[in-house]
């Protein structure tokens, strides 16, 4: 998941915030990347899939919940969002 914030002003002059979240790929440079590897190993390779074309080291994730993948991902994404500054 990538998270990017862009600060702008809304029509009332208040600071508006935009958040981009990508949860469908594994990116080895993320601080929580070891949790992905650990989950994938524990489930016999059920999470991390094929490489994403054009993105070195990025892999698609299996978001089905056959072995708890979706539950794991939702928890991970929620933790990432919670760590963002207000």
Buried (B, 14 or more C-beta within 10 A) or exposed (E): BEBEEEEEEEEEEEEEEEEEEEBEBBBEEBEEEEBBEEBBEEBEEBBBBEBBEEEEEBBBBBBEEEBBBBEBBEEBBEEBEEEEEE
